[in-house]
Amino acid sequence: MISKAVTKEVISIIGKENYFDSPEDKLSYSYDATPIIKQTPHGIVKPINVEQISKLVKLANEAKFSIVARGSGSGLSGGSIPVEDSIVLLTPHWNKILEFDKENLTLLVEPGVITSNIHSFVEREGLFYPPDPGSMAISTIGGNVAENSGGLRGLKYGVTKNYILGLEVVLPNGNIIFTGNKNMKDVAGYNLKDQFIGSEGTLGIFTKILLKLIPKPDHVKTLVVYFDNKINAAKSVSQIISSKILPCTIEFMDKTTLQCIESYSKLGLLTNKESMLLIELDGHKIVVEEDINKVKVICEQNNSSNIIIAENELKAIKLKLARRVAFSSLARIKPTTILEDVSVPRSELPVILEKIEEISKQQNVMIGNFGHAGDGNLHPTILTDEKNESELKRAQIAFDSILNETIRIGGSITGEHGTGLVKKQFLKKMVGEPAIETMQKIKSVLDPNGVLNPGKIFSLKPKCEGPLPHRQEQISNFLLQGAWL
């Protein structure tokens, strides 16, 4: 337990007006977007400068409590779920753009800036920040860096780590460093910057982020392609890439997802088709037009049934909206929506799509499947009810099977959502014991007292293991050892 004396020290550092511990506040920050699991924190803080964060982290080491940094709470792997005896450290109010460097094409921002606001700002200047996670309208850039977020444009442009030039970080001992710079080439010493990206808040707290910008493409073309067979859609994806065409986006949606989207958004989608690909190409106009024609031919060779090309930007936005509302559309169907995140080699897309359909039938669970087919990252989404113990158990078995199959064919248990709490028991199976031990050693050296987001990704035993969240009463006993915890 965090004592009253320690709480007073926290308040003396942070200011009474920036400390919150009412039952309502604790409830609000006891969960993130991950279904089912939650844990009440001891308190919540809103630091106003990096020095306060540094002092708070140093106190955590002395008093042996934990700190869980939190952006918008839109994570889907339990990464910002508090642990027992923890303080939640909020960063959304750190939302300033600090510097726009036109000469070097960089942007220095605070961690609480909303991702879509970065897009709007730089695009007004004719520039481009490509990473566009599905949650970009609410997610913060700090959260994006912590999870190494991807998005619809990841196929051509890569993910968050490809656009991070520097980070100001409060280390687990309270020291403050800035790693990286505006240089395009720099191999001086270890690459510390990349160690923090994707570390899910376990190795440091970000306070400044230096982003790389690129010129905005001058021409964009968007089309949707329908198929009566999802395997033909998957084959089209592989053939497009192997034909040396590199679209900005190739997104996949299955029939269940299409029907839910159309019911929700009334976008005029064809809901009698088994699957749809949303494809976008950008670059020089002549090249884009040539590639669009090549894409059409490939899809037709794979028995596509309908091809619709957006005639203007407004229609293109409407088509892309279908993909961006996929998750929220599925979430309307049942009380509990559990979104998975697996990544496989593109050549294995037909295999994993067939396996997911087979598992859905075997376990009698409803799965809507969509995702970034161009880079092999799918989001099978089970629609269930956590109050129905039998149904929830079948959902767990289904996800276990999907993750095991993903590992078997050389895929990853997470492409962009992170390991967090919900997948850490699969990590060893995927990467092996020596890799887990190496990760644990890095964490132990940087954070010997386990003060930053303990218990996420893996557990450290016996010294630094953070307690898992208390389960809600409605979670049945099988979940206590189950896939999500």
N, C-alpha and C positions, 0 to 999 in steps of 0.2 A: 504493500500500500504506500502511496505517496503521502507523507505526513503533512500535517497542517503547517509545520515549520518550513518544509520544503515548498509548499504551495505559496507561502508568504514570500519566499525568495523568488519564485517564478514571477509573482505579481510585482515585486520590487524591480525586476529586470524589465518586464514588459509593459508595466503600467496597469493600474486597476481597470482603466477603460478598454484595455485590449486583452482582458482575460475573461473567459466565459465558462460557467459551470452549472448553469441552470439545468433542470431535467430536460427541458425542451431543446436546449443547445446540445446537450449530450446525445439525445436521441437523433437530432439532425445529422450529427457527424459520426454516428455509430455504424454507418453502412455506406457503400458506394453503389455503383450500378450493377454490381455482381449480385445475382439473386440468392436468397436464402440466408446467407451468413451475415452476422453483425456482432459488434462488441462495443460496449459503452466506454468512452475514454474517461480519464480523470478530469480533464479540462481541455479547453481550446484556447489558443493564443493567436493574436494577429500582430506579429512584430512589424515595426515601422522602419527598421533599418538593419543592415547586415550585422552591425555590432551587437544588437539585441539577440539575434540568432546565435551568434558566436558565444555570447555569455550564457545563453540558455543551454546550448549543447555542452558547454563545459560544466554547468551545474548538473546536467543529466548524468555525466560521467561520475561526478562526485556523489550524487545522491542515488544513483542506480535506478533511474527511471528511463522510459523510452520516449522517443519523439517520432511521430509519423507525419511527414510532410504531405500536404493535400492541396491539389488544385481545384478543379471543378467537381471531382468525385465521379467522373464519367468512366472510370476504369472498369474492366470486365473480368479481372482475374483476382479480385480481392486485394489488390496492391495497396490501397489506402484505407483498408479496414484497420481500425485501432487494435492494439493488443492491450492486455491488462497492464495497469500502472503506466499508462502512456498519456502523453500530451499531443493533441493534434495541432499541427502548425499550419496555419492557413496562408496561402500566397495569392489568391485571386485579386486582392487589392493592390498587389504589385503589378500594375497594368500599364506602365508607361513605355512608350517608344523613346529611348534615350538618345539615339544617334542614327541618322541616315547618311551614309557616306556614299555619295553618287560616284565619286572617282574610283573607289575600290569595290563598289557594288556590295556593301555590307549594311546590316541593320543590327543595332544593339538594342536589346529589349529586356524588360523585366519578365520574370517567369509567369506572371499572371495574365499576360496579354492573350486574348482569345485568338485562336489560330486564324479564323476567318477575317479578323480585323487586320492581321498581318497581310493577308491576301489583298484586301481592299486597299490598304495603304500603298503597297508597292506597285500594284497594277495601275493605280492612278499615275504613277511615274513611268509607266511603260516597262516595268520589270516584273519578275515572276519569282514566287516562292512555291515550288512544286508540291511539297507534301500536303496532302488533303485528306486526313482521316475522316471517316464517316461522321464523327462527332465534332467536326471542325467549328460548327456554330456555337458550341459550348465548351469545348476542351481548351485548356491553356497550353501555351508553348512549353512551359516547364513540365507538365504531364507528358506532352509529346516526347520530350527529350528523355524523361525517365523511362518511358516504355519503348523508345525508338519507334514511334508510330509510323505507319505506312499510309495507305490511302489508295484512291482510285488511279492516281497517276504514277504509282510506284513502278509499273512495268518499264516505262521509258526513263523516268527521272530518279528512281531510287526512293529511299526512305529518309527519315529525319536525319540520321547520322551523316548522310551525304551533304548536308547543308549547315552543319554546325562547325564554325571556325574556332570558337572559343567559349569558355564557361568560367564564370566566377562561382566558386563552390565553397561552402562551409563544410569542412571535413568533420568526421565523427569525433575528433578531439577538440573541435571548436576553432581550429586554425582556418584562415581564409586564404585561398589561392585563386589565381586566374591562370588557367591553362589554355594554350592556343593563342592565336593572334590573327591579323589580317593578311598574313603572308599566304600565298598559294602553295608555297613549298617550305617545309620546316621539318627537319628530322633531328632536331636537337634534343637528345635525351629520350626517355620513354614517352610513348604516346599516352599521356594520362587522360587527355580529353576523351578519347574513345572508351576508356575504361569506365567512365561515369555514365556515358550514354547507354540507356537500356538497363541500368543497374537498379531500377525500380525503387529509388529512394533509399537503398541500403548502404550506399557508400558516401553520400554527400547530399547537401541541400543546395539547389541552384538559386543564385540571386541575380545573376546577369547572364544573358545568352547572346552570343555574336553569331548572326546568321549570314550565310552566303546567298546572294541573289543572282539571278541570271536574266538575260533579255527575254521578254515575253514573246512567244511564237506569233508570227504575223498572220497565220491562217489555220483555222481549225475546222474539221469536218466530223460530224457525228452521225452514226447510223445504228439501227437495231436490226438484229437478224433473228428470226424465229425458226425453231426446229421442232419436228415431231418426235425426235429422239435425242435425249440429252448426250448420249455418247457421240453422236455426230457433231454436236456443239463442241464437245471436248476435243475431238479430232481436228476440228477447224482451228481451234486455238493453237494447237501444236504446229499445224501446217502453216499458219500465218507467220509464226515466229521462225520456223525453219526455212521459210521463203525469204528471209532477211528483210521482212517488213517489221518495223518496230512501232506499233501504235502507242499513243499516250496511255490509252485505257482499253482493257478488254474485261468487261464485267459479266458474270454469269448469274442468271436467276432461273430457278426451276418453276414448275407449274404451280406448286403450292404458294410460292412467294409471289408470283405474278398475280394470282387470284386475290391474295390478301392486299397487295398494292393497289390493284384496280378497285377493289371494294372500298378502300380507304381514300384514295386520291382521285379516282375517276379521270385517269389520264388517257383512256382509250387504248389500253393494252389489249393484246389478243390473249385471252385467258384459257383458250382451248388448246394451246400449244404446250408441249412438254418442257420447253426451255427457251430462253432468250439470251442473246449476247448483246451487250451494249459496247460499241466500239467507237473510239475517238482517235483520230489522227491529227497531228499538228506539225507545223514547220513551214517550209516554203510552199507556196500554192501549187506549183506545177508538180512537185513531188507528192504532195498530199493527194491531189486528184488522181495521179497515176496509181498510188497505193490503194486508194479507195476502190478503184476498178479491180485491182488484183485481189483484194479482200473479198469482193463480191463473187469473183470467179471461184475462189477457194471454198467459200460457204456454199455456193451452188453445187459444186462438185461433191459436197458432203450432204446433199439433199436438204438444204435449207428450204423452208416453205414460204417465207415472206421476208423481204428486205425493204426497210424504210429508211431513207436518208433525210436528215433534217434540212429543210430548205433555207432556214435562217437561224440566227442565234437564239431567238425566242423559242423556237421549236426544239433546238438542241438542249436548251435549259430544261424544257419540259421532259424530254427523254431522260436526261441525267437525273432529274428529280425522282424518277421511278426507282433508281438504284439507291439514292440517298434516303428514301423513306422506307426501304425494305425492312429494316429492323423494327421501326415503330409500327409498321403495318402488321407484321407478324405478331407483335406484342399485344395487339387488340383481341386476339383469338381466344387465349386462355389466361388464367390468372398469373401463371408463372412462365416466363420466357427465358430459356437458358441458351445463350449464344456461345457456340464453340468457335475455335480459331485454329485450324490446322493448315499446314503448308506442305505441299508435295512437289517433286519435280514435275514439270509440265507434261512430260511423257506419261506420267502416272495418273493424270486427271481422269481418264476413262475408268481406271481401276478403282479409284477412291469414290467416284460418283456411283458406280455400280454397287460398291460395298455399302455405302451409306443407305442406298435404297433397300438393299437386302436386310440390313440391320433394322431399319425402320419397320419393315414387315415382320421380321422375327420377333421384335419386342413390342409390336403393336403400339408404337408411339408416332406422333405426328411430327415430321421433320420438314421444315422449310429450308432450302439450301440456296445460298447465294454467296458471292464473293469475288475476289480479284483473280479471275481465271487466268489472266495473262501472266501472272507470276506464281500461279499454283496455290494461291492462298484462299481457302474456302471457309465459309461460316455456316456450317450446319447448325440449325436452330431448332431445339426441341420445344414444342408448345405443350405445356403440362399444367398440373395443379399441385403445388407443394403440400396441400392438405390431403391429397389422395396418395396414401402411402404406397399402395401397389403400383400406381402409375409412376410415381417418383422413383421407385426402385427400378422399374423397367427403363426409365430415362437414364439412370445411373449406369445400368448395364450397357445400354446403347452407347453412351459416351465412352465408357471403358473400351468397348469394342472398336469404336472409331479411332480412338487414340492409339490403341495397340496395332491396328491395321496401318495407320499412318507411319508409325515407327518401323513396322515390318517392311514397308516399301521405300524406306529411306527418307521419309518426310520429317517434319518438325511438329512438336506438340503445340507450338504457338508461332504464328508469323508476325503478329503485331500487338497482341493484347498483353503479353507477358506471362510469366509463370505464376507469380504472386502466391496466393494460398491454394488456389484451386487445382494446380497441376504439378505441384512440386514432387508428388510421389511418383510421377511419370518421368521426371527429369533424369534420374539415374539410369533408367532403362534406355533412355535415348542416347545419353552422352557417355555413360560408363562411370564406374567408381573413381578412376584416377582424375577425370575431369571434375567431378563433384568435389573431390578432396582439394584440388587446385583452387576452385572457387571459394571453398570454405577458408582456405589459408589466406586468400586475399582479404576476405571479410574480417577474419580474425586479426590480421595485422593492422588494417586500417581502423577497425572498430572493435577493439578487444573487449569492451564492456557491453557490446550489443545494444547501443543506444538508438541507432537509426533503423527504424522499420524492421525489427527483428522477426524471425520466423517466416519471412517471405523468401521465395525461390527455393530455399533449403533450410534445414535446421542445423544449428551448431550444438553439438553435445560434448560434454555436459555443460560447458561454460556459458555459452551465449544464446541458448535456445530461448526464443520468445514464445510465450504461451499462445496457443491458438484461441480464436474467439470462442466464447460460450455459444452453444447452439441454441437456437430458438426452440421452444418446447415442441412446436409442431414438426420439427425434423425428426424423423423416425430413427431408431437405433442403428439401422444399417448405414446411415450417413455418417455416423461417428467415425467410421473407418473408411468412408467412401471416397469416391473420385473427386468430389469438389472440396474436400477438406483435408 
